[in-house]
Amino acid sequence: RTADSLWITGMDDSPNIFDDGYSVKSTNGQDPEFYIHTDGKIGIGVDAVPDTKLHVKSGTAPQLKVDSDTNTSIEINGAAGYEKSILFQNSDSTIWVAGVDNLPNIFDDGFSIKQTENGNPEFYIHTDGKIGIARAGLAAVPSYSVDIQAADGSTEVLRVYNTSTGTDVDVARFQVGRTGNP
């Protein structure tokens, strides 16, 4: 272990929960700012051994920033037939899942947003471009360009309105069976 006035690096047993990995910290006896466990898991700002390959913890936002002088993207890549998603949680309890989920398997090839992991999605875009929306979760893959399903017994399925007080304001236009302006 090396120590100077700025950083302490190396194997450290204080606090003892970090005793079997490599740490970098600014204050002796405190949690490390950066930690690598012997199983390869990395923690940044954590107060316990990381439980995932990369665990970032901070009291301020944002915790992760991706920056570039050109195009910027985040890639989530996984094997076909397996989940590729982002989980939004409160206190380790999932409240929303967004991505490509492998279950139920009728929805495994499109993008979904849902409240329950492996549950039926509330919003779904199929690979053919069809969109499905359902308050209680879609029961089937969308059959139409926009498919709104109300399987929860609701009598209110779609509401379109305009709060403008101007003249010549369309609330909604639906055109069937011809081209051009109605």
C-alpha positions in Angstrom: 0.0 0.0 0.0 1.2 3.5 -0.8 0.1 6.6 1.0 0.7 10.3 0.5 -1.2 13.4 1.4 -3.8 12.9 -1.4 -4.7 9.2 -1.9 -4.3 5.8 -0.3 -4.2 2.9 -2.7 -3.8 -0.8 -2.5 -5.2 -3.7 -0.4 -6.9 -2.2 2.7 -8.8 -3.7 5.6 -10.4 -0.6 7.0 -13.4 -0.6 7.0 -13.1 -4.4 7.1 -15.9 -5.1 4.5 -13.4 -4.0 1.9 -10.6 -6.3 3.1 -10.3 -8.6 0.1 -10.0 -6.1 -2.8 -8.1 -3.2 -4.2 -9.2 0.3 -3.1 -8.4 3.9 -3.8 -9.5 6.4 -1.1 -8.7 9.9 0.1 -9.1 9.2 3.9 -7.7 6.3 5.9 -10.3 4.2 7.6 -13.1 5.5 5.4 -15.1 3.9 2.5 -13.1 4.0 -0.7 -14.0 6.2 -3.6 -13.1 3.4 -6.0 -13.0 -0.3 -5.2 -12.3 -3.5 -7.1 -13.4 -6.7 -5.4 -11.5 -10.0 -6.0 -14.4 -11.3 -8.1 -13.9 -8.3 -10.5 -16.9 -6.3 -9.4 -16.2 -2.5 -9.4 -17.7 0.0 -7.0 -17.5 3.8 -7.2 -18.7 5.7 -4.2 -20.2 2.5 -2.6 -20.4 1.8 1.1 -20.5 -2.0 0.7 -19.0 -4.6 -1.6 -20.5 -4.1 -5.1 -23.3 -6.5 -6.0 -23.0 -6.0 -9.8 -20.2 -5.8 -12.3 -20.3 -2.0 -12.0 -22.0 -0.3 -9.0 -22.1 3.5 -8.8 -23.5 5.3 -5.8 -23.7 9.1 -5.2 -25.8 11.5 -3.2 -26.0 13.9 -6.2 -27.3 13.5 -9.7 -26.3 12.6 -12.3 -24.3 9.4 -11.3 -23.4 8.5 -14.9 -22.6 10.9 -17.7 -21.7 9.9 -21.3 -20.1 12.7 -23.2 -18.6 13.0 -26.7 -17.6 15.6 -29.2 -19.5 13.7 -31.9 -22.4 11.1 -31.8 -23.1 9.7 -28.4 -24.9 6.5 -27.6 -25.3 3.8 -25.0 -25.4 0.2 -26.4 -27.3 -2.6 -24.6 -26.3 -5.8 -26.3 -27.5 -9.3 -25.4 -28.2 -12.7 -26.8 -31.4 -13.2 -28.8 -34.3 -14.3 -26.7 -33.0 -12.7 -23.5 -34.0 -9.4 -21.8 -32.2 -6.2 -22.7 -33.8 -3.5 -20.6 -33.5 -0.7 -18.1 -35.2 -1.1 -14.7 -36.4 1.9 -12.8 -36.6 1.2 -9.1 -37.6 2.7 -5.7 -35.7 1.1 -2.9 -34.7 -2.0 -5.0 -38.4 -2.5 -6.0 -39.0 -2.3 -9.8 -41.7 0.3 -10.8 -41.0 0.5 -14.6 -39.1 -1.6 -17.1 -38.2 -0.2 -20.5 -36.6 -2.2 -23.3 -36.8 -5.6 -25.0 -38.0 -8.2 -22.5 -38.0 -11.9 -23.3 -41.2 -12.7 -21.3 -44.1 -13.1 -22.0 -42.5 -14.5 -25.2 -45.3 -13.2 -27.5 -43.7 -9.7 -26.9 -40.0 -10.8 -27.2 -39.1 -9.0 -30.3 -40.4 -5.4 -29.7 -39.8 -2.5 -27.4 -41.9 -2.3 -24.4 -42.6 -0.1 -21.3 -44.2 -1.9 -18.4 -44.7 -1.9 -14.7 -43.8 -5.5 -14.0 -40.7 -7.3 -15.2 -41.8 -10.3 -17.4 -45.4 -8.9 -17.3 -47.6 -7.7 -20.1 -46.5 -4.3 -21.3 -48.6 -1.1 -21.0 -46.9 0.3 -24.1 -45.4 -1.8 -26.9 -43.9 -1.2 -30.3 -43.7 -4.3 -32.5 -40.8 -4.7 -35.0 -43.4 -4.2 -37.8 -44.1 -0.7 -36.4 -47.5 -1.4 -34.9 -48.1 0.3 -31.5 -50.1 -1.2 -28.6 -51.3 0.7 -25.5 -53.2 -0.8 -22.6 -53.8 0.5 -19.1 -53.9 -3.0 -17.6 -51.2 -4.5 -19.8 -51.6 -5.7 -23.4 -53.1 -9.1 -23.8 -51.8 -9.6 -27.4 -49.4 -8.2 -29.9 -51.0 -5.1 -31.7 -53.1 -6.0 -34.7 -53.4 -2.4 -36.0 -51.1 0.5 -36.6 -52.3 1.9 -33.3 -54.1 -0.7 -31.1 -55.6 0.6 -27.8 -56.9 -2.2 -25.6 -59.1 -1.7 -22.6 -59.3 -5.1 -21.0 -59.6 -3.6 -17.5 -63.4 -3.0 -17.9 -62.9 0.7 -18.5 -65.5 2.6 -20.6 -63.0 5.4 -21.3 -60.6 4.1 -24.0 -59.6 7.2 -25.9 -60.0 10.9 -25.3 -58.9 13.6 -27.8 -59.6 17.2 -27.0 -58.3 20.7 -27.6 -58.3 23.5 -25.0 -57.8 26.2 -27.6 -60.5 28.9 -28.0 -59.5 29.8 -31.5 -61.5 29.2 -34.7 -60.9 26.5 -37.2 -59.3 24.3 -34.6 -59.6 20.6 -35.2 -59.9 18.3 -32.2 -59.4 15.2 -34.2 -59.6 14.2 -37.9 -60.1 10.6 -38.9 -60.0 9.7 -42.6 -61.0 6.4 -43.9 -60.8 5.0 -47.5 -59.5 7.9 -49.5 -56.4 10.1 -50.0 -56.0 13.8 -49.8 -57.4 16.3 -47.4 -60.9 15.7 -45.9 
